[in-house]
Amino acid sequence: MKSLLSLTALSLFVLLLLPLGAAGAQESDDAQDVPSLSVPEEVAPAEAEDSLEAVEGYLNEIDSLQGRFVQTTSRGGRSEGDFALRRPGRIRFDYDAPEPTLLVADGMNFVIYDRELEQATMVPLSRTPLWLLLREDIDLEDGLDILNVQQDEDYLSILLRQSDSPEEGTIELVFQQEPLELVLWEVVDTQGVRTQVALHELDYETRPNPSVFNVQNLPGIRAPGFDRTN
């Protein structure tokens, strides 16, 4: 369990990603460049503080969110699908066929589920970086090092790493400025592999049914420790 968590920890930040080998349903043998996300102007400390407060306010106001996502990697992989989020603690990623993987956080656990094998891997949600964005009160300085804040007229980016395990990589969050909205993030893992997730067709009004986050509805899951209260 520990080796799986160290491989995917940063990749599973906010809208979790698949482990590097599994995500590439369309993986190619040759690596492909993923464009850098950083916008050109570094923000002065006082302005950076204002930007962080605005981002935290935006994230804390999200009660529910759903839409489409597109995931690409510097190894050439590309996949997409639907996601649904309901704070606190719940998120679901449904990858389009032929990718069989489903990712679900049920408020207590994070589950990587293989529909074809009807098998699941589970870790406590509190042990994943995803918890930082799904918890009830979001504070970007709680458990994270803020490495850089940059912006231009259109976008704001925040580069982060986990304070207790900086060697595991970085995550860069990119927000549209007007209106403020999370549009993309990029993870760089310990091997230097970059993974981007872009969000589209965001819907803040439709509240997902709690049952979609209940992992006990998935065939083959009846292991002790899963949340049975949804």
C-alpha positions in Angstrom: 0.0 0.0 0.0 2.8 2.4 0.9 4.5 2.0 -2.5 1.3 2.7 -4.4 0.6 5.8 -2.3 4.1 7.2 -2.9 3.8 6.7 -6.6 0.4 8.4 -6.9 0.3 10.8 -4.0 0.7 14.1 -5.8 -0.9 12.7 -9.0 -4.1 12.2 -7.0 -4.2 15.8 -5.8 -7.8 17.5 -6.1 -9.3 15.4 -8.9 -7.2 12.3 -8.6 -5.2 10.8 -11.4 -4.4 7.2 -12.3 -1.0 5.7 -11.5 1.4 6.4 -14.3 1.1 3.0 -16.0 -2.7 2.8 -15.8 -3.6 6.3 -17.0 -2.2 5.8 -20.5 -5.1 4.0 -22.3 -3.7 5.7 -25.3 0.0 5.7 -24.2 2.7 5.9 -26.8 6.2 4.6 -26.7 7.8 8.0 -27.3 7.6 10.8 -24.7 5.7 13.9 -25.7 6.2 17.4 -24.3 3.4 18.8 -22.1 3.5 22.6 -22.4 4.7 24.5 -19.3 1.9 26.1 -17.3 3.8 28.9 -15.7 2.6 32.4 -16.6 5.5 34.9 -17.0 5.1 37.4 -14.2 6.0 36.5 -10.6 3.7 38.2 -8.1 5.0 40.5 -5.3 4.6 39.1 -1.8 1.7 41.3 -0.8 -0.1 40.7 -4.1 0.6 37.0 -3.8 -1.1 37.0 -0.3 -4.2 38.6 -1.8 -4.2 36.1 -4.6 -3.9 33.1 -2.2 -6.8 34.5 -0.1 -8.9 34.9 -3.2 -8.2 31.3 -4.3 -8.9 29.9 -0.9 -12.2 31.9 -0.8 -13.2 30.5 -4.2 -12.3 26.9 -3.3 -14.1 27.1 0.1 -17.3 28.4 -1.6 -17.5 25.3 -3.8 -20.3 23.0 -2.4 -20.5 20.8 -5.5 -19.0 20.8 -9.0 -19.1 18.5 -12.0 -18.0 18.6 -15.6 -15.5 17.0 -18.0 -11.7 16.5 -17.7 -8.9 15.8 -20.1 -5.7 14.2 -18.8 -2.4 14.2 -20.7 1.1 13.1 -19.7 4.6 13.9 -20.9 4.9 10.1 -21.7 2.3 10.6 -24.5 -0.8 9.3 -22.7 -4.2 10.9 -23.1 -7.6 10.1 -21.5 -10.7 11.9 -20.5 -14.0 11.5 -18.8 -16.6 13.0 -16.4 -16.0 14.1 -12.8 -18.3 15.0 -9.9 -17.4 16.6 -6.6 -19.4 17.2 -3.4 -17.6 18.8 -0.5 -16.6 17.8 2.0 -14.8 14.7 1.2 -16.4 13.3 -2.0 -15.2 13.2 -5.6 -15.6 10.7 -8.5 -13.8 10.4 -11.8 -15.3 8.2 -14.5 -12.8 7.6 -17.4 -14.3 7.2 -20.8 -14.0 3.7 -22.5 -11.8 1.8 -23.1 -10.1 2.9 -19.8 -11.7 0.7 -17.1 -10.6 2.7 -14.1 -13.0 4.5 -11.7 -11.7 6.8 -9.0 -13.9 7.6 -6.0 -13.4 9.4 -2.7 -16.4 8.5 -0.4 -15.7 11.0 2.4 -13.5 8.5 4.3 -11.5 6.5 1.7 -10.0 6.9 -1.7 -10.6 4.0 -4.1 -9.0 3.1 -7.4 -11.4 0.6 -8.9 -10.9 -1.6 -12.0 -14.3 -2.3 -13.6 -13.0 -5.2 -15.7 -11.4 -7.0 -12.8 -13.9 -5.8 -10.2 -11.0 -5.1 -7.9 -10.2 -2.1 -5.8 -7.2 -0.5 -4.1 -8.1 1.7 -1.1 -6.2 4.3 1.0 -7.5 6.6 3.7 -8.6 9.9 2.1 -6.7 11.8 4.8 -3.4 10.3 3.5 -3.8 11.7 0.0 -3.2 15.3 -1.1 -6.8 15.2 -2.4 -7.9 15.8 1.1 -6.4 19.3 1.1 -9.0 20.3 -1.5 -11.9 18.2 -0.2 -11.8 19.0 3.5 -14.3 21.4 4.9 -11.9 24.3 5.5 -9.3 24.7 2.7 -6.0 26.4 3.7 -3.3 26.2 1.0 -0.6 26.9 3.6 -1.7 24.0 5.9 0.6 21.1 5.1 1.9 22.7 1.8 4.9 24.8 0.8 4.0 27.6 -1.6 6.9 27.7 -4.0 5.8 30.3 -6.5 2.8 32.5 -7.4 2.6 33.9 -10.9 0.0 35.7 -13.0 -0.9 37.7 -16.1 -4.1 39.4 -17.2 -5.8 36.0 -17.9 -4.4 33.4 -15.5 -3.0 32.8 -12.0 -0.8 29.9 -11.2 0.3 28.6 -7.8 3.2 26.1 -7.5 3.0 23.8 -4.4 4.6 20.8 -2.7 3.8 18.8 0.4 5.7 20.1 3.4 6.3 16.7 5.0 7.5 15.0 1.7 9.0 17.6 -0.7 10.8 14.9 -2.5 7.6 13.5 -4.0 7.2 16.3 -6.5 5.1 19.4 -7.2 1.7 20.5 -8.2 0.9 23.6 -10.1 -2.7 24.9 -10.0 -3.9 27.2 -12.8 -6.9 29.5 -12.4 -8.7 31.7 -14.9 -8.7 35.2 -13.5 -12.1 36.6 -14.6 -14.1 35.0 -13.2 -11.8 33.1 -10.8 -12.0 29.4 -11.7 -9.8 26.4 -11.5 -9.1 25.3 -15.1 -6.1 23.1 -15.0 -3.3 21.6 -12.8 0.0 19.9 -13.6 1.8 17.3 -11.4 5.5 16.7 -11.7 6.4 13.4 -10.0 9.7 12.1 -8.6 10.7 10.8 -12.1 10.1 14.1 -13.7 7.0 12.9 -15.5 4.4 15.7 -16.0 0.7 15.1 -15.9 -1.9 17.7 -16.8 -5.6 17.7 -16.1 -7.8 20.3 -17.8 -11.3 20.9 -16.6 -14.2 21.8 -19.0 -18.0 22.4 -18.9 -18.0 23.1 -15.2 -21.4 23.0 -13.5 -21.6 24.5 -9.9 -25.4 24.3 -9.7 -26.3 20.6 -10.1 -25.7 18.7 -6.8 -24.5 15.1 -7.4 -26.5 12.4 -5.7 -24.6 11.1 -2.7 -25.1 7.5 -4.0 -22.5 8.1 -6.8 -19.8 8.3 -4.1 -20.8 5.1 -2.3 -18.1 2.6 -3.1 -20.2 -0.2 -1.6 -22.4 -0.1 -4.7 -19.4 -1.3 -6.8 -19.2 -5.0 -7.6 -16.6 -6.9 -5.6 -16.2 -4.3 -2.8 -17.1 -5.5 0.7 -13.8 -5.1 2.5 -13.6 -3.9 6.1 -12.8 -0.2 6.5 -14.8 1.1 3.6 -17.3 3.8 4.4 -20.8 2.2 4.6 -22.6 5.3 5.8 -23.3 7.1 2.4 
